[in-house]
Amino acid sequence: MQKEFRVGSIIKPHGVHGEFKVFSTTEDNARFKKLKDVIIRKGDKEFNAEVVSAKASDTDVILKIKGYDTPESIEPLRRADIFVTRENAIELEEGEYFVADLLGLKVYYDKNDDGDYSTYLGELTDVLQTGANDVYVVTDESGKDILIPVIDDCIKKVDIVEEYVHVHLLPGLLDL
């Protein structure tokens, strides 16, 4: 399981007091308002930072971290990534998963519709976020991608700890 999650990247200094604009990689920018500690990483250098303030809207995130009080102090951090530990990550609802935890899971299906999910389909390699529902991209052993909608009819079980997903293949899914 993933121990850290990337929540954004520093774009540029903002204002004159050491704040900086963040390119958010999370679905909910408001989560930044709850952050107390982050990890800043650029190349092979990283450090823990205390969040002093956070302003978030639907489109922008402005952060300030302790010890950085001028635009010049932020400039070397341009394009650095911002991470949070699993302990500082947002709490998920039942049936929600971090994409990072899903990637690499083995996907099995019930070939004969008899409750036996032992037929290996492939590895979950991507999650596409569409408007209606997410779509799991499963890459089979030949390298072909199979798209599986994340709906109750298709996703029967996700087990992050045991690292597998059980899916029901609707007619035609393998033909696409």
Residue, then its C-alpha position, 0 to 999 in steps of 0.5 A: m500500500q502507498k505510504e504517501f500521496r502526492v496532493g500537488s506541485i508548487i507552481k510559483p510564489h504568490g504575493v510577498h509573504g512567502e505564500f505559493k500557488v499549488f497545482s492540485t492533484t486531488e479532487d477536493n481543493a478544500r482538503f488543503k485547509k485541513l493540512k497541518d504537515v506536508i512533505i516537500r520533495k524536489g529531485d532527491k531533496e525532501f523535507n517535512a513542512e508545517v502548513v501555516s495557512a491554506k486558501a482554497s477555491d474550486t480552481d486555486v490553492i494558495l499555501k504558506i509553510k513555516g520558515y518561508d516568508t518571502p517570494e525569494s525563499i519560495e522560488p527554489l521550490r518551484r515545481a517541487d511536489i507536495f505529499v501527505t502521509r497516509e495518516n494525513a490523507i483524507e478519510l474515504e467513504e465506504g467503497e472509495y479507494f485511493v487510485a495509488d492503492l488500486l494500481g497494480l491490483k490483480v483482476y479476476y473474473d467469474k468465467n462461468d457466472d458460478g461465483d468462482y472468480s479464479t480466471y485471471l483477467g490482468e492488472l489494474t493499470d489506470v483509473l479513468q475519471t469520467g463524468a458519470n463513473d470511474v473506469y478501471v483500465v485492466t491490461d491483460e497478459s498480451g498488453k491489451d487494455i480492457l475498460i471496466p466501468v466502476i459500477d455495482d454490476c461490474i465491480k464485485k469486490v476490491d481487496i486492497v490488503e490481498e491486492y485483488v479485484h473481482v469483476h463481472l464482465l458485462p457482455g461485449l466488454l472483452d470485444l471492445 
